[in-house]
Amino acid sequence: MKGKIRCRRKGQKSQGGVFPASKDAPSAEQFGRMLRFGQCEVENIVSVESDTEESGSDTGSSDSTGSSDSTGSSGSDSTNPSLAQKDDTLQTNVVTFRTGDSAVLASHYDGTPNLWVGYITEICAESLDIDKVWVKVFWTWSGRDLQALIQSFDASEFAPYERAVSNYATIESASTLLDVKHMYEWDEQSLDPPELDFDTLFTRSTLSYARKVVNPKAAFEMCLPGKCRSPRGYNPFSAHQHDDTIMHFCPRITCRRWYHQICLLHWNKIDSSAVTHLADRGVRLLAVDPDDGQSCPLLAYYTDGSESNMMQVDDDEHPDVCSESDHQSNSGPGIPISAPEPSTPYPLDFVLAEMSRSDVIADLPPALICISQCPIVRRPGPAQDGWTPAGNVKEVVLARRLVYAAFEPDESINDNWSALNPQECCDRIGVSFRYATPYPPYWQRREKELETETWMYQPPVICPNCNAAI
């Protein structure tokens, strides 16, 4: 395999239809005999806006046609100011494509959500002729493309920029390549999902082209099997939002499943008044360890439910989430200054005080402690009021891991952590969320944001599989 080769884009688009091979593309046998390259550089002639006002605009209309070879002002027609201005704003833009890249290919859908995207697996040329460079592309399919291929497919289950990666490939001219566009992989069971915006290209499924099968199917391993009241798949940017779009996630390694809030409420998967706990709901949420099938060992005793006549505490009297006064005291979310009566569920500071461990979280930011005791939730649509389409799983899991790290005697978070840079800190606790370590500025910003965010205030639902608070 050689290093790289350069070709020049001629402005052509792929032919009509769904991902057809170029008309003059080589056969598979011919393609197999060509020289292989690790990358290619494509020269694009692009127009750049100029801040310079056109002169001579009163001389009349100008000829709208011009030579594509005119890339500078030195050879421009001085009698036609408009044409000279056009020549001055043309420049060559070189884009490098490598094998393994996800690339946008020219089509009639440029600039729309249905733009054509594929993975480049091979770059070949018969010689070093810059006009004869070919690439093998495995295509990705939008919901609209899939609906055209599979009659039973519902395109509304796909977000506008969502794609299914397929095993269908064609050989295309490298001159049809427009740009490199990263394709995010989203596993809905992941604790580290990508941060999705409306125009983020992402994939969470594959297409077997010959069998016309998309895998996994929409709603695969989601919600209550056989009981889900909303069997549609989750579309993070649905054009039609419904009452069933809020979902809760159980992060336990034995669960890792999203549930519709409306389904949990309908099937009575909520904290029962007949079951009482020593600890409040915030502690029970914190105890759900994302890296284990069991509760956090330090908190397990306080989170196991039992039949009792223990008085239930009103949410208004004893909130589970942080308030303005909690922020000022650095004692954690929903934690009163004085210890509660023994008949009420215990907040985190009281639980730790009973074990003589009150100091272990003293150096953690209040917002971090607050978030560690909140539910993991998501809803479709743009990020707003703390809600995100992929969910807050990454941030809540990070906060819990940091609290667990503080619980360990040999890993107590103290002033030494402030000397670590974000990478060292994340390596120490095994997370990739680099900008949200115990680094104070991040959590100070989150503390202010929590004052207006609404995602924390959710019904006290439980996981149907493990009965943990979620």
Beta strands, then each sheet from edge to edge (+ up, - down):
strand 1: 2-8
strand 2: 35-47
strand 3: 90-98
strand 4: 102-105
strand 5: 116-125
strand 6: 133-141
strand 7: 162-173
strand 8: 177-180
strand 9: 184-185
strand 10: 202-208
strand 11: 213-215
strand 12: 247-250
strand 13: 257-260
strand 14: 275-276
strand 15: 306-307
strand 16: 377-378
sheet 1: 1+ 2+ 3-
sheet 2: 1+ 2+ 5- 4+ 8-
sheet 3: 1+ 2+ 5- 6+ 7- 10- 9-
sheet 4: 1+ 2+ 5- 6+ 7- 10- 11+
sheet 5: 13+ 12- 16+
sheet 6: 14+ 15-
end
